[in-house]
């Protein structure tokens, strides 16, 4: 499976409430393509849902780092109308950073 297919599988699993399955799929997706800040964010949310706070923080940090490496326009294409700056702000909030 491709990183995009794995990310889609993670979204389906999360939508069904299968957070452990979502974690597995999102981890595989970011392993294959680590420059996907949205998928890193989704991994953080799924890890939070299975009560892995430390893992969620690491995923949010990785999402912020990936966001800084990517072109904002490319990221925004997958954000359904959200701005890359809004994602960055949300990630900083979750990490307790200004």
Jmol script that loads the backbone (N, CA, C; Angstrom):
load data "model"
ATOM      1  N   UNK A   1       0.835  -1.190   0.000  1.00  0.00           N
ATOM      2  CA  UNK A   1       0.000   0.000   0.000  1.00  0.00           C
ATOM      3  C   UNK A   1       0.880   1.254   0.000  1.00  0.00           C
ATOM      4  N   UNK A   2       0.366   2.312  -0.582  1.00  0.00           N
ATOM      5  CA  UNK A   2       1.089   3.585  -0.594  1.00  0.00           C
ATOM      6  C   UNK A   2       0.808   4.346   0.698  1.00  0.00           C
ATOM      7  N   UNK A   3       1.577   5.393   0.914  1.00  0.00           N
ATOM      8  CA  UNK A   3       1.364   6.234   2.091  1.00  0.00           C
ATOM      9  C   UNK A   3      -0.039   6.846   2.067  1.00  0.00           C
ATOM     10  N   UNK A   4      -0.485   7.278   0.898  1.00  0.00           N
ATOM     11  CA  UNK A   4      -1.828   7.856   0.789  1.00  0.00           C
ATOM     12  C   UNK A   4      -2.910   6.824   1.098  1.00  0.00           C
ATOM     13  N   UNK A   5      -2.726   5.609   0.615  1.00  0.00           N
ATOM     14  CA  UNK A   5      -3.703   4.550   0.886  1.00  0.00           C
ATOM     15  C   UNK A   5      -3.736   4.205   2.374  1.00  0.00           C
ATOM     16  N   UNK A   6      -2.566   4.175   2.998  1.00  0.00           N
ATOM     17  CA  UNK A   6      -2.504   3.887   4.429  1.00  0.00           C
ATOM     18  C   UNK A   6      -3.143   5.010   5.243  1.00  0.00           C
ATOM     19  N   UNK A   7      -2.903   6.250   4.834  1.00  0.00           N
ATOM     20  CA  UNK A   7      -3.527   7.380   5.520  1.00  0.00           C
ATOM     21  C   UNK A   7      -5.046   7.301   5.395  1.00  0.00           C
ATOM     22  N   UNK A   8      -5.528   6.950   4.210  1.00  0.00           N
ATOM     23  CA  UNK A   8      -6.976   6.802   4.010  1.00  0.00           C
ATOM     24  C   UNK A   8      -7.530   5.668   4.881  1.00  0.00           C
ATOM     25  N   UNK A   9      -6.785   4.576   4.988  1.00  0.00           N
ATOM     26  CA  UNK A   9      -7.208   3.464   5.840  1.00  0.00           C
ATOM     27  C   UNK A   9      -7.246   3.901   7.303  1.00  0.00           C
ATOM     28  N   UNK A  10      -6.288   4.735   7.696  1.00  0.00           N
ATOM     29  CA  UNK A  10      -6.288   5.263   9.064  1.00  0.00           C
ATOM     30  C   UNK A  10      -7.501   6.136   9.332  1.00  0.00           C
ATOM     31  N   UNK A  11      -7.880   6.940   8.343  1.00  0.00           N
ATOM     32  CA  UNK A  11      -9.064   7.778   8.490  1.00  0.00           C
ATOM     33  C   UNK A  11     -10.327   6.930   8.637  1.00  0.00           C
ATOM     34  N   UNK A  12     -10.414   5.861   7.855  1.00  0.00           N
ATOM     35  CA  UNK A  12     -11.573   4.968   7.938  1.00  0.00           C
ATOM     36  C   UNK A  12     -11.610   4.307   9.318  1.00  0.00           C
ATOM     37  N   UNK A  13     -10.470   3.816   9.770  1.00  0.00           N
ATOM     38  CA  UNK A  13     -10.413   3.169  11.081  1.00  0.00           C
ATOM     39  C   UNK A  13     -10.803   4.144  12.187  1.00  0.00           C
ATOM     40  N   UNK A  14     -10.273   5.357  12.124  1.00  0.00           N
ATOM     41  CA  UNK A  14     -10.607   6.358  13.141  1.00  0.00           C
ATOM     42  C   UNK A  14     -12.096   6.679  13.110  1.00  0.00           C
ATOM     43  N   UNK A  15     -12.653   6.772  11.913  1.00  0.00           N
ATOM     44  CA  UNK A  15     -14.076   7.052  11.779  1.00  0.00           C
ATOM     45  C   UNK A  15     -14.959   5.962  12.364  1.00  0.00           C
ATOM     46  N   UNK A  16     -14.454   4.734  12.353  1.00  0.00           N
ATOM     47  CA  UNK A  16     -15.192   3.605  12.932  1.00  0.00           C
ATOM     48  C   UNK A  16     -14.965   3.495  14.434  1.00  0.00           C
ATOM     49  N   UNK A  17     -14.061   4.318  14.962  1.00  0.00           N
ATOM     50  CA  UNK A  17     -13.736   4.225  16.385  1.00  0.00           C
ATOM     51  C   UNK A  17     -12.640   3.222  16.682  1.00  0.00           C
ATOM     52  N   UNK A  18     -11.995   2.701  15.649  1.00  0.00           N
ATOM     53  CA  UNK A  18     -10.891   1.759  15.808  1.00  0.00           C
ATOM     54  C   UNK A  18      -9.592   2.557  15.878  1.00  0.00           C
ATOM     55  N   UNK A  19      -9.340   3.140  17.038  1.00  0.00           N
ATOM     56  CA  UNK A  19      -8.190   4.031  17.178  1.00  0.00           C
ATOM     57  C   UNK A  19      -6.865   3.264  17.117  1.00  0.00           C
ATOM     58  N   UNK A  20      -6.853   2.040  17.620  1.00  0.00           N
ATOM     59  CA  UNK A  20      -5.618   1.247  17.529  1.00  0.00           C
ATOM     60  C   UNK A  20      -5.294   0.930  16.068  1.00  0.00           C
ATOM     61  N   UNK A  21      -6.307   0.594  15.294  1.00  0.00           N
ATOM     62  CA  UNK A  21      -6.101   0.357  13.867  1.00  0.00           C
ATOM     63  C   UNK A  21      -5.653   1.620  13.149  1.00  0.00           C
ATOM     64  N   UNK A  22      -6.203   2.761  13.576  1.00  0.00           N
ATOM     65  CA  UNK A  22      -5.803   4.042  12.987  1.00  0.00           C
ATOM     66  C   UNK A  22      -4.342   4.327  13.286  1.00  0.00           C
ATOM     67  N   UNK A  23      -3.921   4.059  14.517  1.00  0.00           N
ATOM     68  CA  UNK A  23      -2.513   4.278  14.886  1.00  0.00           C
ATOM     69  C   UNK A  23      -1.604   3.460  13.987  1.00  0.00           C
ATOM     70  N   UNK A  24      -1.938   2.198  13.790  1.00  0.00           N
ATOM     71  CA  UNK A  24      -1.110   1.322  12.962  1.00  0.00           C
ATOM     72  C   UNK A  24      -1.016   1.872  11.533  1.00  0.00           C
ATOM     73  N   UNK A  25      -2.161   2.230  10.961  1.00  0.00           N
ATOM     74  CA  UNK A  25      -2.167   2.718   9.576  1.00  0.00           C
ATOM     75  C   UNK A  25      -1.420   4.043   9.446  1.00  0.00           C
ATOM     76  N   UNK A  26      -1.666   4.974  10.364  1.00  0.00           N
ATOM     77  CA  UNK A  26      -0.989   6.271  10.276  1.00  0.00           C
ATOM     78  C   UNK A  26       0.514   6.132  10.496  1.00  0.00           C
ATOM     79  N   UNK A  27       0.928   5.243  11.400  1.00  0.00           N
ATOM     80  CA  UNK A  27       2.372   5.029  11.608  1.00  0.00           C
ATOM     81  C   UNK A  27       3.034   4.513  10.336  1.00  0.00           C
ATOM     82  N   UNK A  28       2.370   3.582   9.676  1.00  0.00           N
ATOM     83  CA  UNK A  28       2.928   3.053   8.429  1.00  0.00           C
ATOM     84  C   UNK A  28       2.992   4.147   7.365  1.00  0.00           C
ATOM     85  N   UNK A  29       1.964   4.992   7.324  1.00  0.00           N
ATOM     86  CA  UNK A  29       1.926   6.064   6.321  1.00  0.00           C
ATOM     87  C   UNK A  29       3.076   7.048   6.519  1.00  0.00           C
ATOM     88  N   UNK A  30       3.320   7.468   7.763  1.00  0.00           N
ATOM     89  CA  UNK A  30       4.398   8.444   7.993  1.00  0.00           C
ATOM     90  C   UNK A  30       5.778   7.801   7.875  1.00  0.00           C
ATOM     91  N   UNK A  31       5.848   6.487   8.062  1.00  0.00           N
ATOM     92  CA  UNK A  31       7.117   5.801   7.824  1.00  0.00           C
ATOM     93  C   UNK A  31       7.469   5.885   6.343  1.00  0.00           C
ATOM     94  N   UNK A  32       6.461   5.674   5.497  1.00  0.00           N
ATOM     95  CA  UNK A  32       6.697   5.716   4.057  1.00  0.00           C
ATOM     96  C   UNK A  32       6.894   7.135   3.533  1.00  0.00           C
ATOM     97  N   UNK A  33       6.204   8.100   4.141  1.00  0.00           N
ATOM     98  CA  UNK A  33       6.304   9.496   3.695  1.00  0.00           C
ATOM     99  C   UNK A  33       6.254  10.411   4.909  1.00  0.00           C
ATOM    100  N   UNK A  34       7.410  10.702   5.505  1.00  0.00           N
ATOM    101  CA  UNK A  34       7.438  11.502   6.729  1.00  0.00           C
ATOM    102  C   UNK A  34       7.127  12.993   6.534  1.00  0.00           C
ATOM    103  N   UNK A  35       7.001  13.448   5.309  1.00  0.00           N
ATOM    104  CA  UNK A  35       6.718  14.862   5.042  1.00  0.00           C
ATOM    105  C   UNK A  35       5.224  15.109   4.846  1.00  0.00           C
ATOM    106  N   UNK A  36       4.409  14.505   5.681  1.00  0.00           N
ATOM    107  CA  UNK A  36       2.955  14.653   5.625  1.00  0.00           C
ATOM    108  C   UNK A  36       2.452  15.170   6.976  1.00  0.00           C
ATOM    109  N   UNK A  37       2.463  16.480   7.181  1.00  0.00           N
ATOM    110  CA  UNK A  37       2.085  17.010   8.489  1.00  0.00           C
ATOM    111  C   UNK A  37       0.665  16.648   8.910  1.00  0.00           C
ATOM    112  N   UNK A  38      -0.250  16.559   7.970  1.00  0.00           N
ATOM    113  CA  UNK A  38      -1.637  16.229   8.327  1.00  0.00           C
ATOM    114  C   UNK A  38      -1.715  14.799   8.859  1.00  0.00           C
ATOM    115  N   UNK A  39      -0.971  13.885   8.261  1.00  0.00           N
ATOM    116  CA  UNK A  39      -0.992  12.498   8.714  1.00  0.00           C
ATOM    117  C   UNK A  39      -0.315  12.381  10.076  1.00  0.00           C
ATOM    118  N   UNK A  40       0.756  13.115  10.288  1.00  0.00           N
ATOM    119  CA  UNK A  40       1.378  13.146  11.619  1.00  0.00           C
ATOM    120  C   UNK A  40       0.377  13.659  12.657  1.00  0.00           C
ATOM    121  N   UNK A  41      -0.375  14.705  12.304  1.00  0.00           N
ATOM    122  CA  UNK A  41      -1.389  15.229  13.209  1.00  0.00           C
ATOM    123  C   UNK A  41      -2.446  14.166  13.500  1.00  0.00           C
ATOM    124  N   UNK A  42      -2.910  13.482  12.448  1.00  0.00           N
ATOM    125  CA  UNK A  42      -3.912  12.435  12.638  1.00  0.00           C
ATOM    126  C   UNK A  42      -3.366  11.312  13.526  1.00  0.00           C
ATOM    127  N   UNK A  43      -2.094  10.988  13.367  1.00  0.00           N
ATOM    128  CA  UNK A  43      -1.465   9.995  14.234  1.00  0.00           C
ATOM    129  C   UNK A  43      -1.495  10.473  15.678  1.00  0.00           C
ATOM    130  N   UNK A  44      -1.187  11.739  15.895  1.00  0.00           N
ATOM    131  CA  UNK A  44      -1.225  12.286  17.253  1.00  0.00           C
ATOM    132  C   UNK A  44      -2.609  12.200  17.864  1.00  0.00           C
ATOM    133  N   UNK A  45      -3.623  12.510  17.091  1.00  0.00           N
ATOM    134  CA  UNK A  45      -5.004  12.417  17.587  1.00  0.00           C
ATOM    135  C   UNK A  45      -5.334  10.969  17.943  1.00  0.00           C
ATOM    136  N   UNK A  46      -4.970  10.030  17.060  1.00  0.00           N
ATOM    137  CA  UNK A  46      -5.252   8.612  17.317  1.00  0.00           C
ATOM    138  C   UNK A  46      -4.500   8.116  18.548  1.00  0.00           C
ATOM    139  N   UNK A  47      -3.248   8.544  18.697  1.00  0.00           N
ATOM    140  CA  UNK A  47      -2.486   8.152  19.886  1.00  0.00           C
ATOM    141  C   UNK A  47      -3.117   8.728  21.150  1.00  0.00           C
ATOM    142  N   UNK A  48      -3.599   9.945  21.068  1.00  0.00           N
ATOM    143  CA  UNK A  48      -4.299  10.522  22.216  1.00  0.00           C
ATOM    144  C   UNK A  48      -5.544   9.721  22.563  1.00  0.00           C
ATOM    145  N   UNK A  49      -6.230   9.225  21.549  1.00  0.00           N
ATOM    146  CA  UNK A  49      -7.449   8.446  21.778  1.00  0.00           C
ATOM    147  C   UNK A  49      -7.156   7.112  22.470  1.00  0.00           C
ATOM    148  N   UNK A  50      -5.946   6.565  22.283  1.00  0.00           N
ATOM    149  CA  UNK A  50      -5.572   5.328  22.975  1.00  0.00           C
ATOM    150  C   UNK A  50      -4.750   5.635  24.227  1.00  0.00           C
ATOM    151  N   UNK A  51      -4.778   6.882  24.623  1.00  0.00           N
ATOM    152  CA  UNK A  51      -4.163   7.367  25.864  1.00  0.00           C
ATOM    153  C   UNK A  51      -2.636   7.253  25.893  1.00  0.00           C
ATOM    154  N   UNK A  52      -2.022   7.432  24.738  1.00  0.00           N
ATOM    155  CA  UNK A  52      -0.562   7.479  24.654  1.00  0.00           C
ATOM    156  C   UNK A  52      -0.170   8.949  24.491  1.00  0.00           C
ATOM    157  N   UNK A  53      -0.144   9.654  25.593  1.00  0.00           N
ATOM    158  CA  UNK A  53       0.131  11.101  25.551  1.00  0.00           C
ATOM    159  C   UNK A  53       1.534  11.400  25.058  1.00  0.00           C
ATOM    160  N   UNK A  54       2.495  10.634  25.493  1.00  0.00           N
ATOM    161  CA  UNK A  54       3.878  10.864  25.059  1.00  0.00           C
ATOM    162  C   UNK A  54       4.000  10.658  23.553  1.00  0.00           C
ATOM    163  N   UNK A  55       3.405   9.594  23.048  1.00  0.00           N
ATOM    164  CA  UNK A  55       3.431   9.341  21.613  1.00  0.00           C
ATOM    165  C   UNK A  55       2.712  10.429  20.834  1.00  0.00           C
ATOM    166  N   UNK A  56       1.591  10.903  21.387  1.00  0.00           N
ATOM    167  CA  UNK A  56       0.840  11.975  20.728  1.00  0.00           C
ATOM    168  C   UNK A  56       1.692  13.236  20.637  1.00  0.00           C
ATOM    169  N   UNK A  57       2.392  13.583  21.701  1.00  0.00           N
ATOM    170  CA  UNK A  57       3.256  14.772  21.676  1.00  0.00           C
ATOM    171  C   UNK A  57       4.360  14.625  20.641  1.00  0.00           C
ATOM    172  N   UNK A  58       4.939  13.435  20.553  1.00  0.00           N
ATOM    173  CA  UNK A  58       5.985  13.207  19.543  1.00  0.00           C
ATOM    174  C   UNK A  58       5.413  13.356  18.134  1.00  0.00           C
ATOM    175  N   UNK A  59       4.209  12.839  17.936  1.00  0.00           N
ATOM    176  CA  UNK A  59       3.581  12.956  16.614  1.00  0.00           C
ATOM    177  C   UNK A  59       3.274  14.416  16.290  1.00  0.00           C
ATOM    178  N   UNK A  60       2.797  15.189  17.273  1.00  0.00           N
ATOM    179  CA  UNK A  60       2.523  16.607  17.040  1.00  0.00           C
ATOM    180  C   UNK A  60       3.812  17.362  16.732  1.00  0.00           C
ATOM    181  N   UNK A  61       4.899  17.023  17.424  1.00  0.00           N
ATOM    182  CA  UNK A  61       6.191  17.656  17.129  1.00  0.00           C
ATOM    183  C   UNK A  61       6.648  17.318  15.716  1.00  0.00           C
ATOM    184  N   UNK A  62       6.477  16.060  15.330  1.00  0.00           N
ATOM    185  CA  UNK A  62       6.848  15.647  13.978  1.00  0.00           C
ATOM    186  C   UNK A  62       5.975  16.343  12.942  1.00  0.00           C
ATOM    187  N   UNK A  63       4.698  16.547  13.258  1.00  0.00           N
ATOM    188  CA  UNK A  63       3.793  17.251  12.343  1.00  0.00           C
ATOM    189  C   UNK A  63       4.257  18.687  12.146  1.00  0.00           C
ATOM    190  N   UNK A  64       4.641  19.336  13.228  1.00  0.00           N
ATOM    191  CA  UNK A  64       5.104  20.720  13.136  1.00  0.00           C
ATOM    192  C   UNK A  64       6.396  20.793  12.328  1.00  0.00           C
ATOM    193  N   UNK A  65       7.304  19.859  12.554  1.00  0.00           N
ATOM    194  CA  UNK A  65       8.560  19.834  11.790  1.00  0.00           C
ATOM    195  C   UNK A  65       8.282  19.581  10.310  1.00  0.00           C
ATOM    196  N   UNK A  66       7.387  18.653  10.004  1.00  0.00           N
ATOM    197  CA  UNK A  66       7.042  18.378   8.607  1.00  0.00           C
ATOM    198  C   UNK A  66       6.376  19.584   7.966  1.00  0.00           C
ATOM    199  N   UNK A  67       5.553  20.281   8.734  1.00  0.00           N
ATOM    200  CA  UNK A  67       4.875  21.471   8.216  1.00  0.00           C
ATOM    201  C   UNK A  67       5.884  22.547   7.846  1.00  0.00           C
ATOM    202  N   UNK A  68       6.937  22.667   8.643  1.00  0.00           N
ATOM    203  CA  UNK A  68       7.969  23.664   8.372  1.00  0.00           C
ATOM    204  C   UNK A  68       8.801  23.303   7.136  1.00  0.00           C
ATOM    205  N   UNK A  69       8.849  22.019   6.773  1.00  0.00           N
ATOM    206  CA  UNK A  69       9.601  21.576   5.592  1.00  0.00           C
ATOM    207  C   UNK A  69       8.796  21.683   4.304  1.00  0.00           C
ATOM    208  N   UNK A  70       7.492  21.755   4.417  1.00  0.00           N
ATOM    209  CA  UNK A  70       6.608  21.704   3.247  1.00  0.00           C
ATOM    210  C   UNK A  70       6.182  23.090   2.791  1.00  0.00           C
ATOM    211  N   UNK A  71       5.796  23.162   1.529  1.00  0.00           N
ATOM    212  CA  UNK A  71       5.214  24.386   0.984  1.00  0.00           C
ATOM    213  C   UNK A  71       3.790  24.510   1.538  1.00  0.00           C
ATOM    214  N   UNK A  72       3.410  25.678   2.067  1.00  0.00           N
ATOM    215  CA  UNK A  72       2.068  25.839   2.633  1.00  0.00           C
ATOM    216  C   UNK A  72       0.946  25.489   1.660  1.00  0.00           C
ATOM    217  N   UNK A  73       1.122  25.830   0.402  1.00  0.00           N
ATOM    218  CA  UNK A  73       0.075  25.549  -0.585  1.00  0.00           C
ATOM    219  C   UNK A  73      -0.159  24.049  -0.735  1.00  0.00           C
ATOM    220  N   UNK A  74       0.904  23.267  -0.694  1.00  0.00           N
ATOM    221  CA  UNK A  74       0.768  21.821  -0.830  1.00  0.00           C
ATOM    222  C   UNK A  74       0.028  21.233   0.376  1.00  0.00           C
ATOM    223  N   UNK A  75       0.318  21.750   1.552  1.00  0.00           N
ATOM    224  CA  UNK A  75      -0.343  21.274   2.768  1.00  0.00           C
ATOM    225  C   UNK A  75      -1.811  21.672   2.760  1.00  0.00           C
ATOM    226  N   UNK A  76      -2.085  22.904   2.372  1.00  0.00           N
ATOM    227  CA  UNK A  76      -3.452  23.418   2.397  1.00  0.00           C
ATOM    228  C   UNK A  76      -4.372  22.656   1.451  1.00  0.00           C
ATOM    229  N   UNK A  77      -3.816  22.050   0.424  1.00  0.00           N
ATOM    230  CA  UNK A  77      -4.634  21.264  -0.509  1.00  0.00           C
ATOM    231  C   UNK A  77      -5.322  20.109   0.206  1.00  0.00           C
ATOM    232  N   UNK A  78      -4.724  19.600   1.283  1.00  0.00           N
ATOM    233  CA  UNK A  78      -5.309  18.500   2.030  1.00  0.00           C
ATOM    234  C   UNK A  78      -5.996  18.911   3.308  1.00  0.00           C
ATOM    235  N   UNK A  79      -6.203  20.203   3.504  1.00  0.00           N
ATOM    236  CA  UNK A  79      -6.771  20.687   4.769  1.00  0.00           C
ATOM    237  C   UNK A  79      -8.230  21.138   4.668  1.00  0.00           C
ATOM    238  N   UNK A  80      -8.883  20.861   3.558  1.00  0.00           N
ATOM    239  CA  UNK A  80     -10.302  21.195   3.395  1.00  0.00           C
ATOM    240  C   UNK A  80     -10.617  22.638   3.775  1.00  0.00           C
ATOM    241  N   UNK A  81      -9.838  23.569   3.217  1.00  0.00           N
ATOM    242  CA  UNK A  81     -10.111  24.986   3.428  1.00  0.00           C
ATOM    243  C   UNK A  81      -9.389  25.616   4.606  1.00  0.00           C
ATOM    244  N   UNK A  82      -8.712  24.839   5.405  1.00  0.00           N
ATOM    245  CA  UNK A  82      -7.938  25.392   6.523  1.00  0.00           C
ATOM    246  C   UNK A  82      -6.605  25.905   5.991  1.00  0.00           C
ATOM    247  N   UNK A  83      -6.046  26.868   6.673  1.00  0.00           N
ATOM    248  CA  UNK A  83      -4.728  27.398   6.321  1.00  0.00           C
ATOM    249  C   UNK A  83      -3.643  26.615   7.057  1.00  0.00           C
ATOM    250  N   UNK A  84      -2.484  26.531   6.445  1.00  0.00           N
ATOM    251  CA  UNK A  84      -1.352  25.852   7.081  1.00  0.00           C
ATOM    252  C   UNK A  84      -1.007  26.530   8.401  1.00  0.00           C
ATOM    253  N   UNK A  85      -1.152  27.851   8.465  1.00  0.00           N
ATOM    254  CA  UNK A  85      -0.892  28.574   9.718  1.00  0.00           C
ATOM    255  C   UNK A  85      -1.833  28.138  10.827  1.00  0.00           C
ATOM    256  N   UNK A  86      -3.077  27.822  10.467  1.00  0.00           N
ATOM    257  CA  UNK A  86      -4.044  27.362  11.474  1.00  0.00           C
ATOM    258  C   UNK A  86      -3.610  26.006  12.032  1.00  0.00           C
ATOM    259  N   UNK A  87      -3.128  25.119  11.158  1.00  0.00           N
ATOM    260  CA  UNK A  87      -2.628  23.826  11.629  1.00  0.00           C
ATOM    261  C   UNK A  87      -1.416  24.030  12.523  1.00  0.00           C
ATOM    262  N   UNK A  88      -0.519  24.913  12.124  1.00  0.00           N
ATOM    263  CA  UNK A  88       0.667  25.186  12.942  1.00  0.00           C
ATOM    264  C   UNK A  88       0.259  25.711  14.317  1.00  0.00           C
ATOM    265  N   UNK A  89      -0.716  26.601  14.363  1.00  0.00           N
ATOM    266  CA  UNK A  89      -1.194  27.122  15.639  1.00  0.00           C
ATOM    267  C   UNK A  89      -1.808  26.044  16.507  1.00  0.00           C
ATOM    268  N   UNK A  90      -2.589  25.168  15.907  1.00  0.00           N
ATOM    269  CA  UNK A  90      -3.194  24.059  16.648  1.00  0.00           C
ATOM    270  C   UNK A  90      -2.118  23.135  17.207  1.00  0.00           C
ATOM    271  N   UNK A  91      -1.113  22.842  16.394  1.00  0.00           N
ATOM    272  CA  UNK A  91      -0.020  21.981  16.855  1.00  0.00           C
ATOM    273  C   UNK A  91       0.738  22.629  18.006  1.00  0.00           C
ATOM    274  N   UNK A  92       1.017  23.922  17.890  1.00  0.00           N
ATOM    275  CA  UNK A  92       1.720  24.621  18.984  1.00  0.00           C
ATOM    276  C   UNK A  92       0.882  24.603  20.257  1.00  0.00           C
ATOM    277  N   UNK A  93      -0.430  24.786  20.121  1.00  0.00           N
ATOM    278  CA  UNK A  93      -1.311  24.723  21.291  1.00  0.00           C
ATOM    279  C   UNK A  93      -1.234  23.347  21.954  1.00  0.00           C
ATOM    280  N   UNK A  94      -1.291  22.311  21.147  1.00  0.00           N
ATOM    281  CA  UNK A  94      -1.258  20.952  21.700  1.00  0.00           C
ATOM    282  C   UNK A  94       0.087  20.644  22.360  1.00  0.00           C
ATOM    283  N   UNK A  95       1.122  21.326  21.879  1.00  0.00           N
ATOM    284  CA  UNK A  95       2.462  21.123  22.464  1.00  0.00           C
ATOM    285  C   UNK A  95       2.754  22.118  23.587  1.00  0.00           C
ATOM    286  N   UNK A  96       1.870  23.067  23.795  1.00  0.00           N
ATOM    287  CA  UNK A  96       2.090  24.072  24.827  1.00  0.00           C
ATOM    288  C   UNK A  96       3.177  25.060  24.466  1.00  0.00           C
ATOM    289  N   UNK A  97       3.322  25.315  23.168  1.00  0.00           N
ATOM    290  CA  UNK A  97       4.335  26.277  22.683  1.00  0.00           C
ATOM    291  C   UNK A  97       3.662  27.561  22.245  1.00  0.00           C
ATOM    292  N   UNK A  98       4.364  28.684  22.415  1.00  0.00           N
ATOM    293  CA  UNK A  98       3.786  29.965  21.950  1.00  0.00           C
ATOM    294  C   UNK A  98       3.825  30.101  20.437  1.00  0.00           C
TER     295      UNK A  98
END
end "model"
wireframe off; spacefill off
backbone 0.3
color backbone group
